[in-house]
């Protein structure tokens, strides 16, 4: 059975070249995760930025 993920926060971010990217914070009631609109997971950094793991591309929040 797959988990039902619910969006609990939507963050507009930009990558290093200025392209807009949306990051969703989701919860299944027990766990949280961050994903792009296409479902690809991203990792949250302590400084509030995000990284796309396989690319090491950093995303900075523009607005919440």
C-alpha positions as a Python dict, from the first residue, in 0.01 Angstrom:
ca = {
    (1, 'X'): (0, 0, 0),
    (2, 'X'): (140, 338, -96),
    (3, 'X'): (141, 633, 143),
    (4, 'X'): (-97, 923, 90),
    (5, 'X'): (125, 1232, 79),
    (6, 'X'): (-42, 1566, 147),
    (7, 'X'): (110, 1904, 60),
    (8, 'X'): (157, 2108, 376),
    (9, 'X'): (375, 2387, 236),
    (10, 'X'): (455, 2516, -114),
    (11, 'X'): (776, 2713, -167),
    (12, 'X'): (876, 2905, -475),
    (13, 'X'): (1250, 2869, -523),
    (14, 'X'): (1508, 2961, -784),
    (15, 'X'): (1807, 2766, -906),
    (16, 'X'): (2157, 2908, -962),
    (17, 'X'): (2066, 3049, -1304),
    (18, 'X'): (1744, 3214, -1183),
    (19, 'X'): (1484, 2963, -1306),
    (20, 'X'): (1176, 2927, -1087),
    (21, 'X'): (1130, 2586, -924),
    (22, 'X'): (848, 2482, -688),
    (23, 'X'): (931, 2269, -384),
    (24, 'X'): (653, 2097, -188),
    (25, 'X'): (682, 1995, 176),
    (26, 'X'): (463, 1687, 216),
    (27, 'X'): (350, 1467, 503),
    (28, 'X'): (189, 1126, 525),
    (29, 'X'): (90, 1187, 888),
    (30, 'X'): (410, 1028, 1020),
    (31, 'X'): (694, 1135, 792),
    (32, 'X'): (777, 1450, 599),
    (33, 'X'): (957, 1492, 269),
    (34, 'X'): (1043, 1762, 17),
    (35, 'X'): (974, 1706, -352),
    (36, 'X'): (959, 1894, -680),
    (37, 'X'): (638, 1913, -880),
    (38, 'X'): (738, 1600, -1070),
    (39, 'X'): (779, 1402, -744),
    (40, 'X'): (1159, 1406, -748),
    (41, 'X'): (1294, 1423, -393),
    (42, 'X'): (1507, 1714, -277),
    (43, 'X'): (1709, 1747, 42),
    (44, 'X'): (1666, 2036, 284),
    (45, 'X'): (1982, 2208, 411),
    (46, 'X'): (2019, 2367, 754),
    (47, 'X'): (2047, 2714, 595),
    (48, 'X'): (1700, 2690, 435),
    (49, 'X'): (1817, 2597, 86),
    (50, 'X'): (1746, 2271, -95),
    (51, 'X'): (1962, 2043, -307),
    (52, 'X'): (1858, 1809, -587),
    (53, 'X'): (2070, 1507, -482),
    (54, 'X'): (2190, 1365, -815),
    (55, 'X'): (2277, 1706, -958),
    (56, 'X'): (2400, 1895, -648),
    (57, 'X'): (2194, 2189, -779),
    (58, 'X'): (2108, 2431, -501),
    (59, 'X'): (1763, 2591, -478),
    (60, 'X'): (1696, 2906, -276),
    (61, 'X'): (1351, 3000, -146),
    (62, 'X'): (1203, 3316, -306),
    (63, 'X'): (867, 3313, -124),
    (64, 'X'): (636, 3092, 77),
}
